[in-house]
Amino acid sequence: MDLVEAKKNLESLHQDKEKLQSLNHLNSTFQFKQACQHRIHDIDKQINNIQRNIKRYARP
């Protein structure tokens, strides 16, 4: 795994998550709210996987 690419992906995922969390869901449909929550959950999984792989393959 390329460490630089992994860090770029992490930054991108964090930005996507922040954008989704900053949306005003006050007048949104239930489906849209669910889709956002599902995407945030997927992003969290991806972030955790990348962080775990960085720790696993990091050289001491």
C-alpha distance matrix in Angstrom:
0.0 3.8 6.1 8.9 8.1 7.4 10.7 12.4 11.8 13.2 16.1 16.9 17.0 19.2 21.4 21.9 22.9 25.3 26.9 27.5 28.9 31.1 32.8 36.4 36.8 40.5 41.8 38.9 39.4 38.3 35.9 34.2 33.9 32.4 29.9 28.8 28.5 26.6 24.1 23.8 23.2 20.4 18.8 19.2 17.5 14.5 14.5 15.0 12.1 9.6 11.6 11.7 8.1 8.0 11.2 10.3 7.7 9.5 11.7 15.4
3.8 0.0 3.8 5.6 5.4 6.2 8.7 10.1 10.6 12.3 14.4 15.4 16.4 18.4 20.1 21.1 22.5 24.4 25.9 27.0 28.5 30.3 32.1 35.8 36.6 40.3 41.6 38.9 39.6 38.9 36.6 34.5 34.3 33.2 30.6 29.1 29.2 27.6 24.7 24.3 24.3 21.6 19.4 20.1 19.0 15.7 15.2 16.3 14.1 10.9 12.5 13.7 10.4 9.1 12.5 12.6 9.7 10.2 12.1 15.6
6.1 3.8 0.0 3.8 5.5 5.0 6.2 8.7 9.8 10.5 12.4 14.3 15.2 16.5 18.5 19.9 21.0 22.6 24.5 25.8 26.9 28.6 30.7 34.4 35.4 39.0 40.5 38.0 39.1 38.3 36.3 34.1 33.5 32.7 30.3 28.4 28.3 27.1 24.3 23.3 23.4 21.2 18.6 18.8 18.3 15.1 13.7 14.8 13.4 9.8 10.4 12.1 9.6 7.0 10.3 11.5 9.0 8.2 10.5 13.5
8.9 5.6 3.8 0.0 3.8 5.4 5.2 6.3 8.7 9.9 10.8 12.5 14.3 15.5 16.8 18.6 20.1 21.3 22.9 24.7 25.9 27.2 29.3 33.0 34.3 37.9 39.3 37.0 38.3 37.8 35.9 33.4 33.0 32.5 29.9 27.9 28.2 27.3 24.1 23.2 24.0 21.7 18.8 19.5 19.5 16.1 14.7 16.5 15.5 11.7 12.5 15.0 12.8 10.3 13.6 15.1 12.8 11.7 13.7 16.5
8.1 5.4 5.5 3.8 0.0 3.8 5.4 5.1 6.2 8.6 9.9 10.5 12.2 14.2 15.4 16.5 18.3 20.0 21.2 22.6 24.3 25.8 27.5 31.3 32.3 35.9 37.1 34.6 35.6 35.2 33.1 30.6 30.5 29.9 27.1 25.4 25.9 24.6 21.4 21.0 21.7 19.1 16.4 17.7 17.5 13.8 13.1 15.4 13.9 10.4 12.3 14.6 12.3 10.8 14.5 15.6 13.6 13.5 15.9 19.0
7.4 6.2 5.0 5.4 3.8 0.0 3.8 5.4 5.0 6.2 8.7 9.8 10.5 12.3 14.3 15.3 16.4 18.3 20.0 21.1 22.4 24.3 26.2 29.9 30.7 34.3 35.7 33.2 34.1 33.3 31.4 29.1 28.6 27.8 25.3 23.5 23.6 22.3 19.4 18.6 18.9 16.5 13.9 14.6 14.2 10.8 9.7 11.7 10.4 6.7 8.5 11.0 9.0 7.6 11.3 12.7 11.4 11.5 14.6 17.4
10.7 8.7 6.2 5.2 5.4 3.8 0.0 3.8 5.4 5.0 6.2 8.6 9.8 10.5 12.4 14.2 15.3 16.5 18.5 20.1 21.0 22.5 24.8 28.5 29.7 33.2 34.8 32.6 33.9 33.3 31.7 29.1 28.4 28.0 25.7 23.4 23.5 22.9 19.8 18.5 19.3 17.5 14.3 14.7 15.3 12.2 10.1 12.3 12.2 8.5 8.9 12.2 11.2 8.9 12.0 14.3 13.3 12.3 15.2 17.5
12.4 10.1 8.7 6.3 5.1 5.4 3.8 0.0 3.8 5.4 5.1 6.2 8.6 9.9 10.7 12.4 14.3 15.4 16.7 18.6 20.1 21.2 23.1 26.9 28.3 31.8 33.1 30.9 32.3 32.1 30.3 27.5 27.2 27.1 24.5 22.2 22.9 22.3 18.9 18.0 19.4 17.4 14.1 15.4 16.2 12.9 11.3 14.4 14.1 10.7 12.0 15.2 14.1 12.3 15.6 17.7 16.5 15.9 18.6 21.1
11.8 10.6 9.8 8.7 6.2 5.0 5.4 3.8 0.0 3.8 5.4 5.1 6.1 8.6 9.9 10.5 12.2 14.2 15.4 16.5 18.3 19.9 21.6 25.3 26.2 29.9 31.1 28.6 29.7 29.2 27.2 24.7 24.4 24.0 21.3 19.3 19.9 18.9 15.6 15.0 16.1 13.8 10.7 12.4 12.9 9.4 8.5 11.8 11.3 8.4 10.5 13.5 12.6 11.7 15.2 16.8 16.1 16.3 19.4 22.0
13.2 12.3 10.5 9.9 8.6 6.2 5.0 5.4 3.8 0.0 3.8 5.4 5.1 6.1 8.6 9.9 10.5 12.3 14.3 15.4 16.4 18.3 20.4 24.0 25.0 28.5 30.2 27.8 29.1 28.4 26.8 24.3 23.5 23.1 20.9 18.5 18.6 18.1 15.0 13.5 14.6 13.0 9.5 10.2 11.4 8.5 6.2 9.4 10.1 7.2 8.2 11.7 11.7 10.6 13.4 15.7 15.7 15.4 18.8 20.9
16.1 14.4 12.4 10.8 9.9 8.7 6.2 5.1 5.4 3.8 0.0 3.8 5.5 5.1 6.2 8.7 9.9 10.6 12.4 14.4 15.4 16.5 18.8 22.5 24.0 27.4 29.0 27.0 28.7 28.5 27.1 24.2 23.4 23.7 21.4 18.7 19.2 19.3 16.0 14.4 16.3 15.1 11.4 12.3 14.3 11.6 9.3 12.7 13.8 11.0 11.5 15.2 15.3 13.7 16.4 19.0 18.8 18.0 21.1 22.9
16.9 15.4 14.3 12.5 10.5 9.8 8.6 6.2 5.1 5.4 3.8 0.0 3.8 5.5 5.1 6.2 8.6 9.9 10.7 12.5 14.3 15.4 17.1 20.8 22.1 25.7 26.9 24.7 26.2 26.2 24.5 21.6 21.3 21.5 18.9 16.4 17.5 17.4 13.7 12.9 15.1 13.5 10.0 12.1 13.9 11.1 9.9 13.7 14.4 12.0 13.5 16.9 16.8 15.8 18.8 21.0 20.7 20.4 23.6 25.9
17.0 16.4 15.2 14.3 12.2 10.5 9.8 8.6 6.1 5.1 5.5 3.8 0.0 3.8 5.4 5.1 6.1 8.6 9.9 10.6 12.3 14.2 15.8 19.5 20.3 23.9 25.3 22.8 24.1 23.6 22.0 19.3 18.7 18.6 16.2 13.7 14.3 14.0 10.6 9.4 11.4 9.9 6.3 8.4 10.4 8.0 7.0 10.8 11.8 10.3 11.8 14.9 15.4 15.1 17.7 19.8 20.1 20.3 23.7 25.8
19.2 18.4 16.5 15.5 14.2 12.3 10.5 9.9 8.6 6.1 5.1 5.5 3.8 0.0 3.8 5.5 5.1 6.2 8.7 10.0 10.5 12.2 14.6 18.1 19.3 22.7 24.6 22.6 24.3 23.8 22.8 20.0 18.8 19.1 17.3 14.2 14.5 15.1 12.1 9.8 12.1 11.8 8.0 8.8 11.7 10.2 8.0 11.3 13.4 11.9 12.2 15.6 16.7 15.9 18.0 20.6 21.2 20.8 24.2 25.8
21.4 20.1 18.5 16.8 15.4 14.3 12.4 10.7 9.9 8.6 6.2 5.1 5.4 3.8 0.0 3.8 5.4 5.1 6.2 8.7 9.9 10.5 12.7 16.3 18.0 21.4 23.0 21.2 23.2 23.3 22.3 19.1 18.3 19.3 17.2 14.0 15.2 16.1 12.8 11.1 14.1 13.8 10.2 11.9 14.8 13.1 11.4 15.0 16.7 15.1 15.7 19.2 20.0 19.0 21.4 24.0 24.2 23.7 27.0 28.7
21.9 21.1 19.9 18.6 16.5 15.3 14.2 12.4 10.5 9.9 8.7 6.2 5.1 5.5 3.8 0.0 3.8 5.5 5.2 6.3 8.7 10.0 11.1 14.9 15.9 19.5 20.8 18.5 20.2 20.2 18.9 15.8 15.3 16.0 13.6 10.7 12.3 12.9 9.4 8.5 11.8 11.1 8.1 10.6 13.3 11.8 11.3 14.8 16.3 15.3 16.5 19.6 20.3 20.1 22.6 24.7 25.2 25.2 28.6 30.6
22.9 22.5 21.0 20.1 18.3 16.4 15.3 14.3 12.2 10.5 9.9 8.6 6.1 5.1 5.4 3.8 0.0 3.8 5.4 5.2 6.1 8.6 10.3 13.7 14.5 18.0 19.8 17.6 19.2 18.8 17.9 15.0 13.7 14.3 12.7 9.3 9.9 11.1 8.3 5.9 9.2 9.8 6.8 8.3 11.6 11.2 10.2 13.1 15.4 15.0 15.6 18.5 19.9 19.9 21.8 24.1 25.1 25.1 28.7 30.3
25.3 24.4 22.6 21.3 20.0 18.3 16.5 15.4 14.2 12.3 10.6 9.9 8.6 6.2 5.1 5.5 3.8 0.0 3.8 5.5 5.1 6.0 8.8 12.2 13.8 17.0 19.1 17.6 19.8 19.8 19.5 16.3 14.8 16.2 15.0 11.3 12.1 14.1 11.6 9.2 12.5 13.5 10.6 11.4 15.0 14.6 13.0 15.9 18.4 17.6 17.8 20.9 22.5 21.9 23.7 26.3 27.2 26.8 30.2 31.6
26.9 25.9 24.5 22.9 21.2 20.0 18.5 16.7 15.4 14.3 12.4 10.7 9.9 8.7 6.2 5.2 5.4 3.8 0.0 3.8 5.5 5.2 6.5 10.2 12.1 15.4 16.9 15.3 17.7 18.3 17.8 14.2 13.5 15.3 13.7 10.2 12.1 14.1 11.3 10.0 13.8 14.3 11.8 13.7 16.9 16.3 15.4 18.5 20.6 19.8 20.5 23.7 24.9 24.4 26.6 29.0 29.7 29.4 32.8 34.5
27.5 27.0 25.8 24.7 22.6 21.1 20.1 18.6 16.5 15.4 14.4 12.5 10.6 10.0 8.7 6.3 5.2 5.5 3.8 0.0 3.8 5.5 5.5 9.0 9.7 13.3 14.8 12.7 14.6 14.8 14.3 10.9 9.9 11.6 10.1 6.5 8.5 10.6 8.4 7.3 11.0 12.1 10.4 12.2 15.3 15.3 15.0 17.8 19.9 19.8 20.7 23.4 24.8 25.0 26.9 29.1 30.1 30.2 33.8 35.5
28.9 28.5 26.9 25.9 24.3 22.4 21.0 20.1 18.3 16.4 15.4 14.3 12.3 10.5 9.9 8.7 6.1 5.1 5.5 3.8 0.0 3.8 5.6 8.2 9.2 12.3 14.7 13.2 15.5 15.3 15.6 12.6 10.4 12.3 12.0 8.2 8.8 11.8 10.4 8.1 11.4 13.4 11.7 12.3 15.9 16.5 15.5 17.9 20.5 20.6 20.8 23.5 25.4 25.4 26.9 29.3 30.7 30.6 34.1 35.4
31.1 30.3 28.6 27.2 25.8 24.3 22.5 21.2 19.9 18.3 16.5 15.4 14.2 12.2 10.5 10.0 8.6 6.0 5.2 5.5 3.8 0.0 3.8 6.4 8.9 11.5 13.8 13.1 16.1 16.7 17.2 13.9 12.2 14.9 14.5 10.8 12.1 15.1 13.5 11.7 15.1 16.9 14.9 15.8 19.3 19.6 18.4 21.0 23.7 23.3 23.5 26.4 28.2 27.8 29.4 32.0 33.1 32.8 36.2 37.4
32.8 32.1 30.7 29.3 27.5 26.2 24.8 23.1 21.6 20.4 18.8 17.1 15.8 14.6 12.7 11.1 10.3 8.8 6.5 5.5 5.6 3.8 0.0 3.8 6.0 9.0 10.6 9.6 12.7 13.8 14.4 10.9 9.8 12.9 12.4 9.3 11.4 14.3 13.0 12.1 15.6 17.1 15.8 17.3 20.5 20.8 20.3 22.9 25.2 25.2 25.8 28.6 30.1 30.1 31.9 34.2 35.3 35.2 38.7 40.2
36.4 35.8 34.4 33.0 31.3 29.9 28.5 26.9 25.3 24.0 22.5 20.8 19.5 18.1 16.3 14.9 13.7 12.2 10.2 9.0 8.2 6.4 3.8 0.0 3.8 5.6 7.6 7.8 11.3 12.8 14.2 11.2 9.9 13.5 13.8 11.2 13.0 16.2 15.6 14.8 17.9 19.9 19.0 20.1 23.3 24.0 23.5 25.9 28.4 28.6 29.0 31.7 33.5 33.5 35.1 37.5 38.7 38.6 42.1 43.5
36.8 36.6 35.4 34.3 32.3 30.7 29.7 28.3 26.2 25.0 24.0 22.1 20.3 19.3 18.0 15.9 14.5 13.8 12.1 9.7 9.2 8.9 6.0 3.8 0.0 3.8 5.6 4.9 8.0 9.1 10.9 8.3 6.7 10.4 11.4 9.5 11.0 14.2 14.4 14.0 16.6 18.8 18.6 19.7 22.5 23.6 23.7 25.7 28.1 28.7 29.4 31.6 33.5 34.0 35.5 37.6 39.0 39.3 42.9 44.3
40.5 40.3 39.0 37.9 35.9 34.3 33.2 31.8 29.9 28.5 27.4 25.7 23.9 22.7 21.4 19.5 18.0 17.0 15.4 13.3 12.3 11.5 9.0 5.6 3.8 0.0 3.8 5.7 8.7 10.2 12.8 11.0 9.5 13.1 14.6 13.1 14.2 17.5 18.0 17.5 20.0 22.4 22.2 23.1 26.0 27.3 27.2 29.1 31.6 32.3 32.8 35.0 37.1 37.4 38.8 41.0 42.6 42.7 46.3 47.6
41.8 41.6 40.5 39.3 37.1 35.7 34.8 33.1 31.1 30.2 29.0 26.9 25.3 24.6 23.0 20.8 19.8 19.1 16.9 14.8 14.7 13.8 10.6 7.6 5.6 3.8 0.0 3.8 6.7 9.4 11.7 10.1 9.9 13.4 14.6 13.8 15.6 18.3 18.8 19.1 21.6 23.5 23.7 25.0 27.6 28.7 29.0 31.1 33.3 34.0 34.8 37.0 38.8 39.4 41.0 43.0 44.4 44.7 48.3 49.9
38.9 38.9 38.0 37.0 34.6 33.2 32.6 30.9 28.6 27.8 27.0 24.7 22.8 22.6 21.2 18.5 17.6 17.6 15.3 12.7 13.2 13.1 9.6 7.8 4.9 5.7 3.8 0.0 3.8 6.5 8.2 6.3 6.7 10.1 10.9 10.6 12.6 15.0 15.6 16.3 18.6 20.3 20.8 22.3 24.7 25.7 26.4 28.5 30.4 31.2 32.3 34.4 36.0 36.8 38.6 40.3 41.7 42.3 45.9 47.6
39.4 39.6 39.1 38.3 35.6 34.1 33.9 32.3 29.7 29.1 28.7 26.2 24.1 24.3 23.2 20.2 19.2 19.8 17.7 14.6 15.5 16.1 12.7 11.3 8.0 8.7 6.7 3.8 0.0 3.8 5.4 5.3 6.4 8.7 9.9 10.8 12.6 14.3 15.5 16.8 18.5 20.1 21.2 22.8 24.7 25.9 27.1 28.9 30.5 31.7 33.1 34.8 36.4 37.5 39.3 40.7 42.2 43.1 46.8 48.6
38.3 38.9 38.3 37.8 35.2 33.3 33.3 32.1 29.2 28.4 28.5 26.2 23.6 23.8 23.3 20.2 18.8 19.8 18.3 14.8 15.3 16.7 13.8 12.8 9.1 10.2 9.4 6.5 3.8 0.0 3.8 5.5 5.1 6.1 8.6 9.9 10.6 12.2 14.2 15.3 16.4 18.3 19.9 21.1 22.7 24.4 25.6 27.0 28.7 30.3 31.5 32.9 34.7 36.1 37.6 38.9 40.6 41.7 45.4 47.1
35.9 36.6 36.3 35.9 33.1 31.4 31.7 30.3 27.2 26.8 27.1 24.5 22.0 22.8 22.3 18.9 17.9 19.5 17.8 14.3 15.6 17.2 14.4 14.2 10.9 12.8 11.7 8.2 5.4 3.8 0.0 3.8 5.4 5.1 6.1 8.6 9.8 10.3 12.1 14.1 15.1 16.3 18.2 19.8 21.0 22.4 24.1 25.7 26.9 28.5 30.1 31.5 32.9 34.5 36.2 37.2 38.7 40.0 43.8 45.7
34.2 34.5 34.1 33.4 30.6 29.1 29.1 27.5 24.7 24.3 24.2 21.6 19.3 20.0 19.1 15.8 15.0 16.3 14.2 10.9 12.6 13.9 10.9 11.2 8.3 11.0 10.1 6.3 5.3 5.5 3.8 0.0 3.8 5.4 5.0 6.2 8.6 9.7 10.5 12.2 14.1 15.2 16.3 18.3 20.0 20.9 22.3 24.3 25.7 26.8 28.4 30.1 31.5 32.7 34.6 35.9 37.2 38.2 41.9 43.9
33.9 34.3 33.5 33.0 30.5 28.6 28.4 27.2 24.4 23.5 23.4 21.3 18.7 18.8 18.3 15.3 13.7 14.8 13.5 9.9 10.4 12.2 9.8 9.9 6.7 9.5 9.9 6.7 6.4 5.1 5.4 3.8 0.0 3.8 5.5 5.2 6.2 8.6 9.9 10.6 12.3 14.3 15.3 16.5 18.6 20.0 21.0 22.6 24.5 25.8 26.9 28.6 30.4 31.5 33.0 34.6 36.2 37.0 40.7 42.4
32.4 33.2 32.7 32.5 29.9 27.8 28.0 27.1 24.0 23.1 23.7 21.5 18.6 19.1 19.3 16.0 14.3 16.2 15.3 11.6 12.3 14.9 12.9 13.5 10.4 13.1 13.4 10.1 8.7 6.1 5.1 5.4 3.8 0.0 3.8 5.4 5.1 6.0 8.5 9.8 10.4 12.2 14.1 15.2 16.6 18.4 19.8 21.1 22.6 24.4 25.7 26.9 28.7 30.2 31.7 32.8 34.6 35.8 39.5 41.3
29.9 30.6 30.3 29.9 27.1 25.3 25.7 24.5 21.3 20.9 21.4 18.9 16.2 17.3 17.2 13.6 12.7 15.0 13.7 10.1 12.0 14.5 12.4 13.8 11.4 14.6 14.6 10.9 9.9 8.6 6.1 5.0 5.5 3.8 0.0 3.8 5.5 5.0 6.1 8.6 9.8 10.5 12.2 14.2 15.3 16.4 18.2 20.0 21.1 22.5 24.2 25.7 27.0 28.5 30.3 31.4 32.8 34.0 37.8 39.8
28.8 29.1 28.4 27.9 25.4 23.5 23.4 22.2 19.3 18.5 18.7 16.4 13.7 14.2 14.0 10.7 9.3 11.3 10.2 6.5 8.2 10.8 9.3 11.2 9.5 13.1 13.8 10.6 10.8 9.9 8.6 6.2 5.2 5.4 3.8 0.0 3.8 5.4 5.1 6.1 8.5 9.8 10.4 12.2 14.3 15.2 16.2 18.3 19.9 20.9 22.3 24.2 25.6 26.7 28.5 30.0 31.4 32.2 36.0 37.8
28.5 29.2 28.3 28.2 25.9 23.6 23.5 22.9 19.9 18.6 19.2 17.5 14.3 14.5 15.2 12.3 9.9 12.1 12.1 8.5 8.8 12.1 11.4 13.0 11.0 14.2 15.6 12.6 12.6 10.6 9.8 8.6 6.2 5.1 5.5 3.8 0.0 3.8 5.4 5.1 6.1 8.6 9.8 10.5 12.4 14.3 15.2 16.5 18.5 20.0 21.0 22.5 24.4 25.7 27.0 28.5 30.2 31.2 34.9 36.6
26.6 27.6 27.1 27.3 24.6 22.3 22.9 22.3 18.9 18.1 19.3 17.4 14.0 15.1 16.1 12.9 11.1 14.1 14.1 10.6 11.8 15.1 14.3 16.2 14.2 17.5 18.3 15.0 14.3 12.2 10.3 9.7 8.6 6.0 5.0 5.4 3.8 0.0 3.8 5.5 5.0 6.2 8.6 9.9 10.7 12.5 14.3 15.5 16.7 18.5 20.1 21.2 22.7 24.5 26.0 27.0 28.6 30.0 33.7 35.7
24.1 24.7 24.3 24.1 21.4 19.4 19.8 18.9 15.6 15.0 16.0 13.7 10.6 12.1 12.8 9.4 8.3 11.6 11.3 8.4 10.4 13.5 13.0 15.6 14.4 18.0 18.8 15.6 15.5 14.2 12.1 10.5 9.9 8.5 6.1 5.1 5.4 3.8 0.0 3.8 5.3 5.0 6.1 8.6 9.8 10.5 12.2 14.2 15.3 16.4 18.2 19.8 21.0 22.4 24.3 25.5 26.8 28.0 31.7 33.8
23.8 24.3 23.3 23.2 21.0 18.6 18.5 18.0 15.0 13.5 14.4 12.9 9.4 9.8 11.1 8.5 5.9 9.2 10.0 7.3 8.1 11.7 12.1 14.8 14.0 17.5 19.1 16.3 16.8 15.3 14.1 12.2 10.6 9.8 8.6 6.1 5.1 5.5 3.8 0.0 3.8 5.4 5.0 6.1 8.7 9.8 10.4 12.2 14.2 15.3 16.3 18.2 19.9 20.9 22.5 24.1 25.6 26.4 30.1 31.9
23.2 24.3 23.4 24.0 21.7 18.9 19.3 19.4 16.1 14.6 16.3 15.1 11.4 12.1 14.1 11.8 9.2 12.5 13.8 11.0 11.4 15.1 15.6 17.9 16.6 20.0 21.6 18.6 18.5 16.4 15.1 14.1 12.3 10.4 9.8 8.5 6.1 5.0 5.3 3.8 0.0 3.8 5.4 5.1 6.4 8.8 9.9 10.7 12.5 14.4 15.4 16.5 18.5 20.1 21.3 22.5 24.4 25.6 29.3 31.0
20.4 21.6 21.2 21.7 19.1 16.5 17.5 17.4 13.8 13.0 15.1 13.5 9.9 11.8 13.8 11.1 9.8 13.5 14.3 12.1 13.4 16.9 17.1 19.9 18.8 22.4 23.5 20.3 20.1 18.3 16.3 15.2 14.3 12.2 10.5 9.8 8.6 6.2 5.0 5.4 3.8 0.0 3.8 5.4 5.1 6.3 8.7 9.9 10.6 12.4 14.3 15.4 16.6 18.4 20.1 21.0 22.5 23.9 27.7 29.8
18.8 19.4 18.6 18.8 16.4 13.9 14.3 14.1 10.7 9.5 11.4 10.0 6.3 8.0 10.2 8.1 6.8 10.6 11.8 10.4 11.7 14.9 15.8 19.0 18.6 22.2 23.7 20.8 21.2 19.9 18.2 16.3 15.3 14.1 12.2 10.4 9.8 8.6 6.1 5.0 5.4 3.8 0.0 3.8 5.4 5.1 6.1 8.6 9.8 10.5 12.2 14.1 15.3 16.4 18.3 19.7 21.0 21.9 25.7 27.7
19.2 20.1 18.8 19.5 17.7 14.6 14.7 15.4 12.4 10.2 12.3 12.1 8.4 8.8 11.9 10.6 8.3 11.4 13.7 12.2 12.3 15.8 17.3 20.1 19.7 23.1 25.0 22.3 22.8 21.1 19.8 18.3 16.5 15.2 14.2 12.2 10.5 9.9 8.6 6.1 5.1 5.4 3.8 0.0 3.8 5.4 5.1 6.1 8.6 10.0 10.5 12.1 14.2 15.3 16.5 18.1 19.9 20.8 24.5 26.1
17.5 19.0 18.3 19.5 17.5 14.2 15.3 16.2 12.9 11.4 14.3 13.9 10.4 11.7 14.8 13.3 11.6 15.0 16.9 15.3 15.9 19.3 20.5 23.3 22.5 26.0 27.6 24.7 24.7 22.7 21.0 20.0 18.6 16.6 15.3 14.3 12.4 10.7 9.8 8.7 6.4 5.1 5.4 3.8 0.0 3.8 5.5 5.2 6.2 8.7 9.9 10.5 12.3 14.2 15.5 16.3 18.2 19.7 23.4 25.3
14.5 15.7 15.1 16.1 13.8 10.8 12.2 12.9 9.4 8.5 11.6 11.1 8.0 10.2 13.1 11.8 11.2 14.6 16.3 15.3 16.5 19.6 20.8 24.0 23.6 27.3 28.7 25.7 25.9 24.4 22.4 20.9 20.0 18.4 16.4 15.2 14.3 12.5 10.5 9.8 8.8 6.3 5.1 5.4 3.8 0.0 3.8 5.4 5.1 6.2 8.5 9.8 10.6 12.2 14.3 15.1 16.3 17.8 21.5 23.7
14.5 15.2 13.7 14.7 13.1 9.7 10.1 11.3 8.5 6.2 9.3 9.9 7.0 8.0 11.4 11.3 10.2 13.0 15.4 15.0 15.5 18.4 20.3 23.5 23.7 27.2 29.0 26.4 27.1 25.6 24.1 22.3 21.0 19.8 18.2 16.2 15.2 14.3 12.2 10.4 9.9 8.7 6.1 5.1 5.5 3.8 0.0 3.8 5.5 5.2 6.1 8.5 9.9 10.5 12.3 14.1 15.4 16.1 19.8 21.6
15.0 16.3 14.8 16.5 15.4 11.7 12.3 14.4 11.8 9.4 12.7 13.7 10.8 11.3 15.0 14.8 13.1 15.9 18.5 17.8 17.9 21.0 22.9 25.9 25.7 29.1 31.1 28.5 28.9 27.0 25.7 24.3 22.6 21.1 20.0 18.3 16.5 15.5 14.2 12.2 10.7 9.9 8.6 6.1 5.2 5.4 3.8 0.0 3.8 5.5 5.1 6.0 8.5 9.9 10.6 12.1 14.2 15.1 18.8 20.4
12.1 14.1 13.4 15.5 13.9 10.4 12.2 14.1 11.3 10.1 13.8 14.4 11.8 13.4 16.7 16.3 15.4 18.4 20.6 19.9 20.5 23.7 25.2 28.4 28.1 31.6 33.3 30.4 30.5 28.7 26.9 25.7 24.5 22.6 21.1 19.9 18.5 16.7 15.3 14.2 12.5 10.6 9.8 8.6 6.2 5.1 5.5 3.8 0.0 3.8 5.5 5.1 6.1 8.6 10.0 10.3 12.1 13.8 17.5 19.6
9.6 10.9 9.8 11.7 10.4 6.7 8.5 10.7 8.4 7.2 11.0 12.0 10.3 11.9 15.1 15.3 15.0 17.6 19.8 19.8 20.6 23.3 25.2 28.6 28.7 32.3 34.0 31.2 31.7 30.3 28.5 26.8 25.8 24.4 22.5 20.9 20.0 18.5 16.4 15.3 14.4 12.4 10.5 10.0 8.7 6.2 5.2 5.5 3.8 0.0 3.8 5.4 5.1 6.1 8.6 9.7 10.5 11.6 15.3 17.7
11.6 12.5 10.4 12.5 12.3 8.5 8.9 12.0 10.5 8.2 11.5 13.5 11.8 12.2 15.7 16.5 15.6 17.8 20.5 20.7 20.8 23.5 25.8 29.0 29.4 32.8 34.8 32.3 33.1 31.5 30.1 28.4 26.9 25.7 24.2 22.3 21.0 20.1 18.2 16.3 15.4 14.3 12.2 10.5 9.9 8.5 6.1 5.1 5.5 3.8 0.0 3.8 5.4 5.1 6.3 8.6 10.1 10.3 14.0 15.6
11.7 13.7 12.1 15.0 14.6 11.0 12.2 15.2 13.5 11.7 15.2 16.9 14.9 15.6 19.2 19.6 18.5 20.9 23.7 23.4 23.5 26.4 28.6 31.7 31.6 35.0 37.0 34.4 34.8 32.9 31.5 30.1 28.6 26.9 25.7 24.2 22.5 21.2 19.8 18.2 16.5 15.4 14.1 12.1 10.5 9.8 8.5 6.0 5.1 5.4 3.8 0.0 3.8 5.5 5.2 6.1 8.6 9.9 13.4 15.0
8.1 10.4 9.6 12.8 12.3 9.0 11.2 14.1 12.6 11.7 15.3 16.8 15.4 16.7 20.0 20.3 19.9 22.5 24.9 24.8 25.4 28.2 30.1 33.5 33.5 37.1 38.8 36.0 36.4 34.7 32.9 31.5 30.4 28.7 27.0 25.6 24.4 22.7 21.0 19.9 18.5 16.6 15.3 14.2 12.3 10.6 9.9 8.5 6.1 5.1 5.4 3.8 0.0 3.8 5.4 4.9 5.9 8.0 11.6 14.0
8.0 9.1 7.0 10.3 10.8 7.6 8.9 12.3 11.7 10.6 13.7 15.8 15.1 15.9 19.0 20.1 19.9 21.9 24.4 25.0 25.4 27.8 30.1 33.5 34.0 37.4 39.4 36.8 37.5 36.1 34.5 32.7 31.5 30.2 28.5 26.7 25.7 24.5 22.4 20.9 20.1 18.4 16.4 15.3 14.2 12.2 10.5 9.9 8.6 6.1 5.1 5.5 3.8 0.0 3.8 5.5 5.4 5.6 9.3 11.6
11.2 12.5 10.3 13.6 14.5 11.3 12.0 15.6 15.2 13.4 16.4 18.8 17.7 18.0 21.4 22.6 21.8 23.7 26.6 26.9 26.9 29.4 31.9 35.1 35.5 38.8 41.0 38.6 39.3 37.6 36.2 34.6 33.0 31.7 30.3 28.5 27.0 26.0 24.3 22.5 21.3 20.1 18.3 16.5 15.5 14.3 12.3 10.6 10.0 8.6 6.3 5.2 5.4 3.8 0.0 3.8 5.7 5.3 8.6 9.9
10.3 12.6 11.5 15.1 15.6 12.7 14.3 17.7 16.8 15.7 19.0 21.0 19.8 20.6 24.0 24.7 24.1 26.3 29.0 29.1 29.3 32.0 34.2 37.5 37.6 41.0 43.0 40.3 40.7 38.9 37.2 35.9 34.6 32.8 31.4 30.0 28.5 27.0 25.5 24.1 22.5 21.0 19.7 18.1 16.3 15.1 14.1 12.1 10.3 9.7 8.6 6.1 4.9 5.5 3.8 0.0 3.8 5.8 8.5 10.4
7.7 9.7 9.0 12.8 13.6 11.4 13.3 16.5 16.1 15.7 18.8 20.7 20.1 21.2 24.2 25.2 25.1 27.2 29.7 30.1 30.7 33.1 35.3 38.7 39.0 42.6 44.4 41.7 42.2 40.6 38.7 37.2 36.2 34.6 32.8 31.4 30.2 28.6 26.8 25.6 24.4 22.5 21.0 19.9 18.2 16.3 15.4 14.2 12.1 10.5 10.1 8.6 5.9 5.4 5.7 3.8 0.0 3.8 6.3 9.2
9.5 10.2 8.2 11.7 13.5 11.5 12.3 15.9 16.3 15.4 18.0 20.4 20.3 20.8 23.7 25.2 25.1 26.8 29.4 30.2 30.6 32.8 35.2 38.6 39.3 42.7 44.7 42.3 43.1 41.7 40.0 38.2 37.0 35.8 34.0 32.2 31.2 30.0 28.0 26.4 25.6 23.9 21.9 20.8 19.7 17.8 16.1 15.1 13.8 11.6 10.3 9.9 8.0 5.6 5.3 5.8 3.8 0.0 3.7 6.4
11.7 12.1 10.5 13.7 15.9 14.6 15.2 18.6 19.4 18.8 21.1 23.6 23.7 24.2 27.0 28.6 28.7 30.2 32.8 33.8 34.1 36.2 38.7 42.1 42.9 46.3 48.3 45.9 46.8 45.4 43.8 41.9 40.7 39.5 37.8 36.0 34.9 33.7 31.7 30.1 29.3 27.7 25.7 24.5 23.4 21.5 19.8 18.8 17.5 15.3 14.0 13.4 11.6 9.3 8.6 8.5 6.3 3.7 0.0 3.8
15.4 15.6 13.5 16.5 19.0 17.4 17.5 21.1 22.0 20.9 22.9 25.9 25.8 25.8 28.7 30.6 30.3 31.6 34.5 35.5 35.4 37.4 40.2 43.5 44.3 47.6 49.9 47.6 48.6 47.1 45.7 43.9 42.4 41.3 39.8 37.8 36.6 35.7 33.8 31.9 31.0 29.8 27.7 26.1 25.3 23.7 21.6 20.4 19.6 17.7 15.6 15.0 14.0 11.6 9.9 10.4 9.2 6.4 3.8 0.0
